[in-house]
Amino acid sequence: MSGFGGKVVAITGGASGIGLATVQLLAEAGAQVASIDRAAPGPAASAGARLELQGDVGDEAVVEEQAHNIRDTLGPIDMLVCAAGFSNGKSVPDCPLDEWDAILRTNLTGSFLWSRAAVSQMRAAGQGGSIVMIGSQLAFAGGRSNAAYLATKGALVSLAKSMAVDHAADGIRVNVLVPGAIDTPLLTRAFDRAPDPEAARARSVARHPLGRLGRPDEMARAIRFLLSDDASFTTGACLNAEGGWLAG
């Protein structure tokens, strides 16, 4: 896989799950990785990251400051992965406004703010760039009791398509990875909200024709492809990596 030596890659949600696996994989590929997460940097998050930043991805001032920090420390952002996100497992009638706002702030507004900062640097550098949003199979299939999360994942698909058209002339590609149920801390927390977590896990596994949950490293490899020159004619696309959930 080509195209990562010396590239500056910003990854939100880089301290765990898909984000952390992507930090590690791209660092191994020679990228200069900046990991952004609301969690404090720790030994696990440090694996491969050249720069670790803690903060709220939905805070405009924080994002602008951290994006400038990346540019001044590593150079202009060449690639961006928007992996920060969380859910609350509630339907519309049960979702308080403050929780709705918090999920949209992280999952959607955070992706908007980091994309805006990254595109600004990419355009100024004049070398193009690549952005990957992390969507969800549930944005297409629907799902129970996760209204705010699903709303943000559907919106990210539309955001990516809009950006792909707007910035194609700048040489900036924007795509969406569509995972299935991936064995991450976020998914474990979702199962733990169920009356019977093990039964919830078994039901999720059964929805995948491949018969198992996905792994973060599998998603990281799919992200690596979308970011790379091997996907040079791919923009505004959704890459399904959901174990057959949407085909079953």
One Martini backbone bead per residue (centre of mass of N, CA, C, O) as a GRO file, in nm:
protein
  248
    1MET     BB    1   0.093   0.038   0.026
    2SER     BB    2   0.072   0.362  -0.077
    3GLY     BB    3   0.136   0.710   0.043
    4PHE     BB    4   0.266   0.755   0.371
    5GLY     BB    5   0.533   0.884   0.356
    6GLY     BB    6   0.518   1.171   0.561
    7LYS     BB    7   0.233   1.187   0.617
    8VAL     BB    8  -0.036   1.380   0.744
    9VAL     BB    9  -0.242   1.238   1.008
   10ALA     BB   10  -0.570   1.281   1.121
   11ILE     BB   11  -0.727   1.134   1.427
   12THR     BB   12  -1.025   1.077   1.548
   13GLY     BB   13  -1.059   0.868   1.804
   14GLY     BB   14  -0.742   0.754   1.873
   15ALA     BB   15  -0.771   0.583   2.168
   16SER     BB   16  -0.982   0.382   2.020
   17GLY     BB   17  -1.052   0.135   1.831
   18ILE     BB   18  -1.050   0.232   1.515
   19GLY     BB   19  -0.864   0.471   1.565
   20LEU     BB   20  -0.625   0.318   1.694
   21ALA     BB   21  -0.575   0.116   1.463
   22THR     BB   22  -0.508   0.346   1.260
   23VAL     BB   23  -0.272   0.470   1.396
   24GLN     BB   24  -0.092   0.215   1.390
   25LEU     BB   25  -0.097   0.149   1.084
   26LEU     BB   26   0.002   0.429   0.970
   27ALA     BB   27   0.265   0.440   1.126
   28GLU     BB   28   0.381   0.180   0.994
   29ALA     BB   29   0.355   0.332   0.698
   30GLY     BB   30   0.494   0.639   0.775
   31ALA     BB   31   0.318   0.820   0.921
   32GLN     BB   32   0.215   1.132   1.060
   33VAL     BB   33   0.046   1.106   1.364
   34ALA     BB   34  -0.260   1.251   1.482
   35SER     BB   35  -0.418   1.222   1.795
   36ILE     BB   36  -0.770   1.257   1.875
   37ASP     BB   37  -0.909   1.304   2.213
   38ARG     BB   38  -1.092   1.319   2.511
   39ALA     BB   39  -0.893   1.140   2.610
   40ALA     BB   40  -0.632   1.071   2.775
   41PRO     BB   41  -0.330   1.001   2.721
   42GLY     BB   42  -0.180   0.677   2.666
   43PRO     BB   43  -0.015   0.393   2.605
   44ALA     BB   44  -0.209   0.297   2.381
   45ALA     BB   45  -0.227   0.573   2.222
   46SER     BB   46   0.097   0.591   2.172
   47ALA     BB   47   0.091   0.386   1.939
   48GLY     BB   48   0.251   0.589   1.687
   49ALA     BB   49   0.210   0.867   1.776
   50ARG     BB   50   0.338   1.192   1.730
   51LEU     BB   51   0.053   1.325   1.822
   52GLU     BB   52  -0.125   1.425   2.122
   53LEU     BB   53  -0.476   1.513   2.159
   54GLN     BB   54  -0.689   1.691   2.384
   55GLY     BB   55  -1.048   1.707   2.310
   56ASP     BB   56  -1.319   1.874   2.168
   57VAL     BB   57  -1.448   1.821   1.850
   58GLY     BB   58  -1.701   2.041   1.899
   59ASP     BB   59  -1.482   2.270   1.939
   60GLU     BB   60  -1.379   2.524   1.753
   61ALA     BB   61  -1.131   2.635   1.906
   62VAL     BB   62  -0.989   2.365   1.953
   63VAL     BB   63  -0.962   2.274   1.660
   64GLU     BB   64  -0.798   2.514   1.556
   65GLU     BB   65  -0.561   2.480   1.750
   66GLN     BB   66  -0.489   2.182   1.676
   67ALA     BB   67  -0.446   2.223   1.373
   68HIS     BB   68  -0.212   2.422   1.410
   69ASN     BB   69  -0.033   2.229   1.567
   70ILE     BB   70   0.005   2.025   1.346
   71ARG     BB   71   0.127   2.215   1.134
   72ASP     BB   72   0.369   2.317   1.318
   73THR     BB   73   0.484   2.020   1.384
   74LEU     BB   74   0.426   1.837   1.098
   75GLY     BB   75   0.224   1.980   0.913
   76PRO     BB   76   0.013   1.959   0.681
   77ILE     BB   77  -0.277   1.816   0.620
   78ASP     BB   78  -0.343   1.518   0.420
   79MET     BB   79  -0.514   1.346   0.635
   80LEU     BB   80  -0.850   1.225   0.738
   81VAL     BB   81  -1.005   1.081   1.040
   82CYS     BB   82  -1.350   1.030   1.142
   83ALA     BB   83  -1.395   0.847   1.462
   84ALA     BB   84  -1.560   1.008   1.643
   85GLY     BB   85  -1.792   0.849   1.882
   86PHE     BB   86  -2.139   0.806   2.006
   87SER     BB   87  -2.393   0.660   2.223
   88ASN     BB   88  -2.733   0.592   2.399
   89GLY     BB   89  -2.978   0.395   2.333
   90LYS     BB   90  -3.220   0.588   2.206
   91SER     BB   91  -3.512   0.703   2.147
   92VAL     BB   92  -3.678   0.981   2.082
   93PRO     BB   93  -3.865   0.994   2.345
   94ASP     BB   94  -3.591   0.916   2.536
   95CYS     BB   95  -3.429   1.173   2.431
   96PRO     BB   96  -3.255   1.407   2.544
   97LEU     BB   97  -3.139   1.701   2.431
   98ASP     BB   98  -2.851   1.688   2.551
   99GLU     BB   99  -2.783   1.414   2.417
  100TRP     BB  100  -2.834   1.487   2.129
  101ASP     BB  101  -2.629   1.721   2.117
  102ALA     BB  102  -2.376   1.555   2.196
  103ILE     BB  103  -2.377   1.359   1.956
  104LEU     BB  104  -2.371   1.571   1.730
  105ARG     BB  105  -2.115   1.715   1.822
  106THR     BB  106  -1.925   1.473   1.778
  107ASN     BB  107  -2.011   1.317   1.513
  108LEU     BB  108  -2.073   1.580   1.325
  109THR     BB  109  -1.940   1.848   1.408
  110GLY     BB  110  -1.656   1.730   1.436
  111SER     BB  111  -1.631   1.653   1.135
  112PHE     BB  112  -1.671   1.935   1.024
  113LEU     BB  113  -1.440   2.086   1.170
  114TRP     BB  114  -1.205   1.901   1.075
  115SER     BB  115  -1.261   1.932   0.775
  116ARG     BB  116  -1.227   2.236   0.755
  117ALA     BB  117  -0.934   2.242   0.854
  118ALA     BB  118  -0.813   2.043   0.648
  119VAL     BB  119  -0.899   2.177   0.382
  120SER     BB  120  -0.750   2.439   0.427
  121GLN     BB  121  -0.465   2.307   0.427
  122MET     BB  122  -0.481   2.159   0.156
  123ARG     BB  123  -0.530   2.407  -0.024
  124ALA     BB  124  -0.276   2.566   0.059
  125ALA     BB  125  -0.074   2.335  -0.038
  126GLY     BB  126  -0.174   2.196  -0.322
  127GLN     BB  127  -0.188   1.843  -0.276
  128GLY     BB  128  -0.431   1.761  -0.161
  129GLY     BB  129  -0.644   1.477  -0.042
  130SER     BB  130  -0.785   1.276   0.242
  131ILE     BB  131  -1.114   1.154   0.350
  132VAL     BB  132  -1.261   0.978   0.640
  133MET     BB  133  -1.563   0.850   0.727
  134ILE     BB  134  -1.759   0.709   0.994
  135GLY     BB  135  -2.004   0.502   0.974
  136SER     BB  136  -2.305   0.286   0.922
  137GLN     BB  137  -2.520   0.029   0.867
  138LEU     BB  138  -2.766   0.170   1.022
  139ALA     BB  139  -2.809   0.403   0.814
  140PHE     BB  140  -2.950   0.177   0.615
  141ALA     BB  141  -3.112  -0.039   0.809
  142GLY     BB  142  -3.142   0.030   1.082
  143GLY     BB  143  -3.250   0.076   1.437
  144ARG     BB  144  -3.274   0.035   1.768
  145SER     BB  145  -3.235   0.266   2.001
  146ASN     BB  146  -3.047   0.507   1.801
  147ALA     BB  147  -3.121   0.789   1.678
  148ALA     BB  148  -2.879   0.985   1.697
  149TYR     BB  149  -2.662   0.808   1.575
  150LEU     BB  150  -2.801   0.751   1.301
  151ALA     BB  151  -2.829   1.044   1.215
  152THR     BB  152  -2.524   1.101   1.196
  153LYS     BB  153  -2.448   0.876   0.990
  154GLY     BB  154  -2.626   0.980   0.761
  155ALA     BB  155  -2.503   1.267   0.748
  156LEU     BB  156  -2.212   1.183   0.670
  157VAL     BB  157  -2.277   1.091   0.388
  158SER     BB  158  -2.375   1.367   0.284
  159LEU     BB  159  -2.122   1.526   0.352
  160ALA     BB  160  -1.923   1.366   0.178
  161LYS     BB  161  -2.059   1.413  -0.096
  162SER     BB  162  -2.042   1.718  -0.091
  163MET     BB  163  -1.732   1.739  -0.059
  164ALA     BB  164  -1.651   1.577  -0.310
  165VAL     BB  165  -1.762   1.792  -0.505
  166ASP     BB  166  -1.636   2.059  -0.395
  167HIS     BB  167  -1.311   1.918  -0.387
  168ALA     BB  168  -1.212   1.786  -0.655
  169ALA     BB  169  -1.047   2.030  -0.778
  170ASP     BB  170  -0.836   1.998  -0.521
  171GLY     BB  171  -0.776   1.681  -0.477
  172ILE     BB  172  -1.016   1.596  -0.278
  173ARG     BB  173  -1.104   1.315  -0.100
  174VAL     BB  174  -1.435   1.167  -0.003
  175ASN     BB  175  -1.518   0.911   0.234
  176VAL     BB  176  -1.694   0.605   0.345
  177LEU     BB  177  -1.710   0.400   0.616
  178VAL     BB  178  -1.903   0.082   0.657
  179PRO     BB  179  -1.964  -0.064   0.929
  180GLY     BB  180  -2.029  -0.287   1.144
  181ALA     BB  181  -1.994  -0.481   1.407
  182ILE     BB  182  -1.745  -0.374   1.630
  183ASP     BB  183  -1.494  -0.477   1.856
  184THR     BB  184  -1.555  -0.236   2.087
  185PRO     BB  185  -1.612  -0.026   2.344
  186LEU     BB  186  -1.872   0.091   2.223
  187LEU     BB  187  -2.017  -0.184   2.185
  188THR     BB  188  -2.000  -0.283   2.475
  189ARG     BB  189  -2.173  -0.054   2.589
  190ALA     BB  190  -2.424  -0.127   2.429
  191PHE     BB  191  -2.464  -0.410   2.545
  192ASP     BB  192  -2.473  -0.317   2.852
  193ARG     BB  193  -2.766  -0.182   2.816
  194ALA     BB  194  -2.875  -0.450   2.819
  195PRO     BB  195  -3.031  -0.690   3.000
  196ASP     BB  196  -2.860  -0.898   2.793
  197PRO     BB  197  -2.553  -0.879   2.672
  198GLU     BB  198  -2.503  -1.164   2.545
  199ALA     BB  199  -2.758  -1.165   2.370
  200ALA     BB  200  -2.691  -0.910   2.212
  201ARG     BB  201  -2.434  -1.020   2.085
  202ALA     BB  202  -2.560  -1.266   1.943
  203ARG     BB  203  -2.752  -1.104   1.761
  204SER     BB  204  -2.531  -0.950   1.612
  205VAL     BB  205  -2.378  -1.186   1.494
  206ALA     BB  206  -2.630  -1.304   1.335
  207ARG     BB  207  -2.642  -1.054   1.123
  208HIS     BB  208  -2.380  -1.190   1.014
  209PRO     BB  209  -2.288  -1.398   0.765
  210LEU     BB  210  -1.987  -1.438   0.885
  211GLY     BB  211  -2.035  -1.494   1.212
  212ARG     BB  212  -1.919  -1.207   1.318
  213LEU     BB  213  -1.729  -0.974   1.436
  214GLY     BB  214  -1.549  -0.712   1.393
  215ARG     BB  215  -1.231  -0.557   1.350
  216PRO     BB  216  -1.033  -0.286   1.382
  217ASP     BB  217  -0.806  -0.377   1.178
  218GLU     BB  218  -1.000  -0.408   0.936
  219MET     BB  219  -1.084  -0.110   0.924
  220ALA     BB  220  -0.802   0.012   0.892
  221ARG     BB  221  -0.749  -0.114   0.612
  222ALA     BB  222  -0.985   0.028   0.470
  223ILE     BB  223  -0.888   0.313   0.529
  224ARG     BB  224  -0.617   0.294   0.391
  225PHE     BB  225  -0.731   0.261   0.111
  226LEU     BB  226  -0.900   0.527   0.090
  227LEU     BB  227  -0.644   0.714   0.138
  228SER     BB  228  -0.503   0.602  -0.092
  229ASP     BB  229  -0.384   0.572  -0.421
  230ASP     BB  230  -0.563   0.313  -0.476
  231ALA     BB  231  -0.819   0.542  -0.448
  232SER     BB  232  -0.793   0.781  -0.674
  233PHE     BB  233  -1.108   0.716  -0.809
  234THR     BB  234  -1.232   0.770  -0.508
  235THR     BB  235  -1.545   0.947  -0.448
  236GLY     BB  236  -1.834   0.959  -0.265
  237ALA     BB  237  -1.805   0.686  -0.109
  238CYS     BB  238  -1.915   0.356   0.006
  239LEU     BB  239  -1.755   0.127   0.222
  240ASN     BB  240  -1.831  -0.194   0.281
  241ALA     BB  241  -1.762  -0.345   0.630
  242GLU     BB  242  -2.032  -0.565   0.739
  243GLY     BB  243  -2.042  -0.887   0.698
  244GLY     BB  244  -2.336  -0.872   0.528
  245TRP     BB  245  -2.574  -0.720   0.659
  246LEU     BB  246  -2.694  -0.573   0.388
  247ALA     BB  247  -2.735  -0.868   0.236
  248GLY     BB  248  -2.923  -1.041   0.451
   0.00000   0.00000   0.00000
